[in-house]
Amino acid sequence: MANYPRYAIYYTATPGSAPDRFGASLLGYDAHGGDDLPFPDGLPLDWRDLTHDPRKYGFHATLKAPMALADGKAESQLAAACQLFADLVRPVPVIQPIVDSISGFIAVIPAEPSAELELLAGDATKAFDSFRATLSPEDRARRNPDKLTPRQRDYLDRWGYPYVFEEFRFHMTLTGRLPAERREQVVAMLRGRFAATGIGPLAIDAIALCRQENPNSRFRVIGRWQLRT
C-alpha cells in the first residue's frame, strides 16, 4: 500500500450542473459526493460493464495524472498548492463540447483545439510535479511503455504520465475502450443524449483535488477551486 493514497488534479464540472449530472449519471457515480447513482433508462444491457473503468475515476478531465505523494509531502500542502494555482490570473479556457470516440473509448471532448486549455494543462503538469513520488517499476509497466512513442516514453519518465504537453488531449471519459463494431452505435446514442441536455459552451474554470484511498476504491473530490480570470 506504499503507493496509496493516490491524488490527481482534475477538471470537474460544477456539482449539480447539467454537464456534471450528464456524466455522473452515465457513469453511475458522483465523485463529488462519493455516491452510487442509478443509470438512466434506455441504456444497453451491458452498460455497467462498458463503464466499469471510468467509474473508478468519476466524470473528469485529467490535468495532473494520479500520483502517490513524494516523501515529505502532505495532502494539506498539495491542497494549498491547488489554491495558489487557482489564484494565478490566466485566461479561462472555453470549449464547445462534443461527444466522440478517442483512442477507442467515448468521451466529451472539445470540438476544436484550444491554446488556453493546452496552457492550463501544461501549467498543471509542471506546478504539481514536486508532489509526485517517482513511478515504481510496476506503475511504469502499467503504462505499456513499449507501445508508446519515444516522446511519450520520455514524458512518462520525466513527468510520470505520457500524455502531457504536445501529447495532451482534453477528454471527459464516458466509457471504457469499446470494440470497433460497437463504437458508432454508442457514439450516436450518447450524442443524442448529450444534445438533449442543451449543454452549450463549457468554461474549464476550476480544478479539483481527488483522492483514491486504495486500489479497490474510487477517486473522490476532496477540494475544488475556481480559477481566477
Disulfide bonds with the S-S distance in Angstrom:
none
